[in-house]
Amino acid sequence: MIQVLKQISCEERYPIESIARKIEAIWAERLSPIRVDDALATCAFAMVSHEGRCLLGSIGDSLVTAQLGDEFKILEREIKPPFGNITECLGMHRSSDHWILEEFHCRDQDLTVVLATDGIAGDLQPDKLSQWSRWVFEEFKDIEPSIRWRKLARELR
């Protein structure tokens, strides 16, 4: 993501779909000489500009949730694939159509985002996602980042 941020600017009103394509292009470039087909991966991201532009995205079976003030958001596919070991991945498609993308304004509002890998997201009950995400928000929001990381690592063992 840092490479993407160096090459684009949220403030430029860069279309979110272009950001998704840029993520895939940089990922493929950094893989070289490994072929994309030999290193498929999922991705989730959240970016916020100084002006308050919030961009959320996911490809694959990661989980992205956001708490904006009193509003709770979960990035979800409208049509969920049946259970299996096959998911959408970086490099599988030539367009950003397979990404779940959301953009909204978050300036002057409290924003908390949780990004979870498929290993965590797959173990969560769909009807409890909101409750779990709110627990994460409340439990960890006021903790200094390095302490938060250690506490989360303990919770996930």
N, C-alpha and C positions, 0 to 999 in steps of 0.2 A: 504494500500500500504506500509506503514511503516513496518508492520509485514513481508511482502514479501521481502522488501529490507534488513531486518535484516537476513533473511534466505538464500538469494541468493546474488550474486554479478554480476552486469552488466559486470564487467571486466573479469569474468570467462568464457565468451562466452556461458553463459547459453542460451540454445535455447529459442527463444521468445515463442514458443508454450508451453514449460515447464513452463514459467513464467505465462502464462494464466491459465494453470492447477493449479499452486501453488496458484494463487489469489483465484480461486474457492475453493480449499481445505481449505485455511485459513478462507475464508468467512464462509464456512459451519461449520468449527470448532468453530468459534466465535459465531455462531447462537445458538449452543447447549444450552439448550435442545429443542429449536424450530426446527421443521422439515424444511428442505430446501424447500419442496413443499408449505409450509405455508408462506414463506418469499421471494419469487422470486424478484430479483432485476437486474437492468442493471448495467453496469460498463464501464467506460472509463478511460484510464491511459496514461501517458507519463512519460518516465524515460530517463535520460541522464547520461551516465557514465563520469568519469573524462577523459577518453580516447576519448570521443566524439561519443560513440555508443548511438544512439537514438532509443528507442523502443516506438511505439504507438500501442494502442489496444483499441478495443471497442466490447462489446457484447450488443445487444439491439438497441434501437433507439436513443442513444446519438449521439452527433456530435463531431468529432475530426478533427481539421484543423491544418496545420502547414505551417509556412512561413520560408523557409530555403534559406537565401540570396534572390535571385530573383524568386526562385521556390516556387510554391504554391501547397499544397497537401490537399486533402480531403479524409479521410478514408470512403469508400463507399462499400456497397455490390454490387457485379456484377449483381445479380438478386434481385430486391427489392420486398419485399412481398406486397400484396395488402393492402390498408388502412384497419385498424382495431385496436382493442385494444389488439391484441396478438403480442408479440415480443419475440425475443430470450432473455433468461435470464440466469444468473448464476445458476448453479445447474440443468439445464434442460437436459444437455447432458454429456456424459462421455468422450468426446474428445474436443480438441480446435478448431475443424473444424468450429464451429459456431461463432468464434471470427473473427473480421477483424483485422489483425495484419500487421504491417509494421516496418521494421528495415532499418536504413540508418546511414551513418556517417555524423556527423555535427560539427566536431572539426574545430575551426578557422572560423566558419561561424555564422552569426547572426541567431538564431532560436527563433521563437515565436510560441507557441502552444495555441490553444483555445479548451477547453473541455466544452461542453454544454450539460446539461441534456435534456431528451426528452421534458420536458416542454418548453424549449426554442427552441430546434431543430425542434420540431413539428410545431412551429409557423413561421418558416422561409420558404420563397419561394425557392425551389430547384435551380432555375436559378439565385438567388441572393446570394447564399452561399459564393461565392468567394468575392463578393463586401462587404457583411456584415462582413466576417472574416477580410478582409483588414481594414475595418473601426475600428474594435475592436483592431487590431494590432496597427494601427496608433494612435488611440485615447488614448490608455492606456499603451503603451509600456514604456514610460519614467516616469511614475508616481510611487512614493514610494508605496510598497504593501498595507499598511493599508489604505492609501488615495485611492488607486485604488479600493480596496474592497468597500469602502463607495460610491465612485462614480458609480461603477457598480450596487450596490444595489439601488441607486437612479434611474438609467436608467431603471431598471427592474420593478420598482413599477408601 
